[in-house]
Amino acid sequence: MAEPIILETHNLRREFGALVAVDGVSLQVRARTLHSIIGPNGAGKTTFFNLLSGNLKPTGGRIVYKGQDITRLPVHKTAHLGIGRSFQITNIFPNLTVLENIRLSCQALGRDNFRFWKSHRRLQQYEERAWTVVNQVGLAEQALLPARMLPHGAQRKLELGMILAPDPELLLLDEPTAGMASEQVPELMALIQTIQAGGQKTVMLVEHNMNVVMNYSGRITVMHHGAVLAEGAPSEIAANEMVQTAYLGELYRNVIE
């Protein structure tokens, strides 16, 4: 039996003056799956994520999350509904420790948000949750180090932990492997896969690494010039001639040879 639809868009559109960055995108994402969005640079992938998370407002169309219209909701309200978002550039507090970064992310969606100077005892619930997440993403040994001291791969894990801190149901991960050494990528993706499956979470992934996309995705949507070019299972996308012409070309052929 197919999983229920957790997120859907209907003719979603975003214009920047004469530029149409997202052009009538309609798709459905099933709960507890890993759904990748791919396409060439300028295809509208990050803008699409910004619309889903509430960082941008659409020019037209609708976004429905778990049956609720969230088209016009700001980012802090979509976060409270259970949507977590990462960005292409690592977004952490470099001078705070790993634990403090994650604890503040826990606190941000709690009743004590922005009460940064409260007694440590009053923040115990967030501290406990932060330790749980620190262990979940494999950063227990670095928990008390300033985040700036972490190598890039570990900073990506920290960012994932900050997204997981309030326990979202839908994770929007924008190029999580960007800038990582090739040998670090499988470890991060295995972690994401474990979190997705073990926590029954839904992951939407924007990614240029075709090894990652083809090996970990349950379903793939290909965007081109702001619109959906194709959608299907990895094997279907790899064999799609339009996708080969518009985006993959020799790239994926080289991967599988």
KATAFEN-V498361 format. One record per helix or strand of 2 or more residues. SS is the DSSP state (helix for helix, strand for strand). FROM is the first residue (numbers start at 0). TO is the last residue. If there is no record, write none. Layout:
SS|FROM|TO + SS|FROM|TO
//
This chain:
strand|4|15 + strand|18|29 + strand|33|37 + helix|44|52 + strand|59|64 + strand|67|68 + helix|74|80 + strand|82|84 + helix|97|107 + helix|119|135 + helix|139|141 + helix|146|148 + helix|151|163 + strand|169|173 + helix|181|197 + strand|201|205 + helix|209|215 + strand|218|223 + strand|226|231 + helix|233|238 + helix|240|247 + helix|249|255
//
